[in-house]
Amino acid sequence: MNKDTICILGGTGFVGLQLTAHLVNQGYKVRVLTRNRQRNRDLLVLPGLQLREVNIYDLAELKSQFNDCYGVVNLTGILNEGKREGHRFRHVHIDLPEKIAQACLDTRVKRLLHMSALNANADKGSSYYLRSKGEGESRILPLAKQGLQVTIFRPSVIFGPEDSFFNRFATLLEIFPFIFPLACPDSRLAPIYVGDVVQAFARILTDDKYHFNQSYELCGPNTYTLKQLVEYTAAVLGLKRRIIGLSDKLSRLQASALEYLPGNLFSKDNYASLQTPSICRQNELDKLDIKPTTIEAVVPEYLGQRNQKARYLELRRYAQRNKLS
């Protein structure tokens, strides 16, 4: 086991890229497992990074990759699935974490950090997503009694550059002129900055003074309704849009229609998840000595860059048209 070697599953995703870069900058050797090495080869610019093409659902392959690692981080997850019966959620959120934990035990990995979600509960979760996340936790935590140091993170919605929250609503607001129909407008969320999530993972991995074998609820400093967050997005973009909050019945109808369209915009399971407030009972960033970052400190910068890119592309198209005329 090399104490400076960390293996990450889901390392090519939104949070994974940030965590990978952070650990590499701290001098750790990071091994990222991926289904397609060629597609993610740009990660190789990070010094010391190992990019391995692996079938992560194969226990033998997992053990081969974990064999010399001090810690393993599981960031794999999905928000939607093609079928509504929860089969893919089970595959990704329950079966895979159980295999990862078993591979960690078999190879004597010291620490396993697992990304879950606020309101994850195997029995009482309001959606397939939340129930599968809760069941995944229940498969992992008992292994702590066998010597594996397990930490579960339960964040609210995560924001930051390249996120799928503010950026997605920004795209939709640009598409819809004048009026924007919003499902579940009164749902409450406490968005947390991706940099704070990364700090939380890094501290549990690298500092023995913080506690493992427990769950941490992670939230931003403020709570908003979904409508307030979409209105804020429009204001940052300088778009005049009237946000119309849909009734519960119309929200369900919108979810039923959109889940059949490409792009995974919204589904009935997403609707079900939004019925439970995504806010912390106790924001446990405090236990990790992390001060939560506000959306106002970060979002205007990257949505502003989005506007700059849009203006640049428009000017480029204009120049090309004049060149051809």
N, C-alpha and C positions, 0 to 999 in steps of 0.2 A: 504494500500500500504506500502510495506517495501522498503525503499530506498536502502537497501543492497541486494535485490533479483533481479536477472537478468534471463530472460528466453531466451534460444537460440534454434532456429530451424536450423538444419544443423550442430549441435554441434558435430556430430561424424565424420565430414569430415575433410579434410586437414587443412583448416583455422580454423574451429570450434574447433578442438582439441587443437590447440595452444591458441586460445582466451579463451577457457574454463579454461585451466590450468593457464593462466595469471590472470584471474579474481579471481579464487580460491586462488591463491597465494597472491592476494591483499586483501583477507579477505571477498570477496563477496560470497553470496549464489547463486549458479548457478543451474538453472533447465534446463536440456537438454531434449528436446522432440524427441522421436525416434519411428520408426515403429516396432523395434524389440529390446526389452530391453535385452534379453538374449545374443544376438550377441554382444552387446556393454557393457556388465557388467564389463569389465576391467576398465571402467571409474570410477567405484565406489570407487577405491582406493583414489580418490581425496577427501579430507575432505570437508564436507558440500555440496557435489554435490548431486543433486536429478535427477535421471534418470527415466523419465516417458514414458511409452508406450502409444502413443496417435495417433489417426487418425487426422493428422494435416489439413486435408481438411474438417473437420467437425467444423463449426463455434461455436457450443455449447461447444465442447471439448476445442477449443482454448480459449474461454472466461473463462472456468473453470480453465485452467492452468495459464492464465494471471492475474487472479483476484487480487492477492496480490503482483504483480510485479511492480517495478519502471521502468524497461526498458525491451524492447524486441529486439532481434537481429535476423534478417532473413538472413541466409547464404545459403538457399536452391537454387540449380541451377543444370542444366545439360548442357553438351556441345554437345551431340548428341541425336538423337531420332530414334526410329525404323522406323517411317513413315516420309516421307519427306515433308508432307503438313504443318508441324508446329503445329500439334494438341498437342503433349506432351509439346512442348515449351510453348504453351499458358496455358496449365494446371498448369505448375510449375512456370512460370515466370510472368503470368498475373493474373490468377484466384486466386492462393494461396496468393500472396502479398496483393491483395485486401481484402481477408478474414482476413488476419493477421492484416491489418490496421484497419478494421472495429471492430475486436475483441479488439484491443487496445483502440479504442475510447469508446466502450461500457463498458470497465472495468476501464477506466480512467488511463491507463498506461501513464506515463509521456513522455517517449522517445521511438522512433522506429528507429532502424538503419538497413538499407537495403543494401545488396550487389548487385550492378549492374555490369556494364562492360564499359570500354572505348568504345566510338562510339555507345553506345546504343541510338537508335532513332526510334520511332514508325513508322515514315514515310519514312526516308531515310536510315535506316540501310541496310547494304549490304547483310545481311543473315537473315534467320528466327530467329536465336539466338539473333542477335542484335536488330531486330525489336521487338521481344517479351520482351527483357529486357527494351527497351524504353517504350513500352506500360505499362509494370509493374510500371515503375517510374510515368507515367502519372496518374495511378490509385491511387498512394499513396500520391503524393505531395499536391493535393488539400485538403487533410484532415488536413494539417497543419493549414488551416484557421479555423478549428473547435477546435483547442486547442492542437492537438497532435504535439509534437516536432519531426520532421522527418529529418533524415540525410541520404543522398544517397552517397555511395562510388562507384567510377568507377575506378577500378584498371586495369592496363595492366596485362599481364600474371604473375602469382605469382609463385615464386620459393622458395625452402627450402627443408629440409629433408622430404622424403616421397612425394615430389611433383609429379605431373603427366606430367611435362614438361621435365626437364633434365633427370629424371629417365627413362621416356619412351624412349627418344632418346638414352640413354645409352643402354637400352635393345635391341633396334633395331640395333644399331651399333655393338653390340656383336653378333647379329644373322647374319648380312650381312657381308661376308668377302670381303675385297679389295675395292669394289665399293658400294656407298650408293646413290640411286636415291632419290632426295629431291624435293618435290613439293613446289611451291611458294617460291623459294630460296631468292628472293629479298624483301619479306615482311618485314616490319620494326616493331620492338617491343622494349619496354623499360621495361624489367623484373623488378619486384619489390619483395623484400624480404618479406616473410610471417611475420617475426617479426615486420617489419615496418607497415604492414597492421593491425596487432593486436594492435600495439601502437595507430594507428589512431582511431580504434574502441573504445579502452579503454579510450582515452582522451575525446572523445565526450560523452561517457557514464558517466564519473566520474568527469569531471572538467567543471564547469559552465563558465569558461572564453573563451571556444571555441564555435564557432557559430554552431547552428543547423538550420533546415529549409533551407538547401541548399545541393548542390552536391559537392563532392570533387573528383577531378581527381588525381589518385595516380600512380606514375611511379618511376622506379629506376633512378639512376643518369646518365645512359648512354643508347644510342640507338644503336641497332644492326640490321643487316639483319638476317633472319632465318638461312641462310647458315653460317654466322659467328658464331652463337650460336651452331650449330651442329658441326662445325669444332672445336670449343672450347671444347665441350663435349668429342669429340674423343681425343683431345690432353690431357685433364685431365685424361682420362682413359688409356692413353698410347697406343691407337689403331691407326694403320696406315690405314686410310681409305681415299679413294678419294671421296669427296662429289660432285656428279654430279647434278647441278641444272637443273630441268626439265623446258621445255618451258611451256607457259600458256596452250597450247592444251594438252600436255602430263600430266600436273598437274591435269587438269580436268578429264582426262581419269583415272589417278591413283585414284583420289577421287571416281569416279564412281565405280571402281572395289573394293576398300577397304571398302566402306560403307556397303557392303553385307557380309563382313567377321566378325567373332566374335572378341570382344575386343575393338570395337569403335576406331580403329586406326586413321581413317581419313574419312571424308565424304564430299559430295559436299557442304554442308552447312558450314563446316569448311573452305573449299576452299574459299567460298564466304566471310566469315568473314576476311580471310587473305588479301582480296583485299583492305581493309582499314587499314592504318598504326595504330598500337596500341601504339600510343605515345601521351603524354599529350600536350595540348595547353599551359597549365601552371601547373607545378607540385605543387599541393597544399599540399604536405607534409610540405612545408615551413610554411603554415598557422597554422599547428599543432605542430610546433617546433620540427619536426622530420628530422634528417639527413638521406637521403636514403643510403642504404647499397649496395655495389657493388657485382656483381656475383663472382668476384675474391676473395672476403673476406669470402665467405660461400660455394660455390659450390664444390671446391676441397676437402673440409673436408668430405662432405657426399658422394660424388662420390668415394673418397678414401676409406671410410669405406665400400662402396659397393664392391670395389676390394678386400679388406681384407676378407669380408664374402665369396666372390667367391673362394679365395685361400684356406680358411679354409675348405669349402665344398669339394673342389677338394682333399685336403690332407686327409680329412675324408674318401672319397670314395676310395682313394688309400690304406689307412690303412685297410679298410674293405676287399678290394680285396686280399691284402697280407694275411690277417687273414684266408680267406676262401681257399687260395691256399696251 
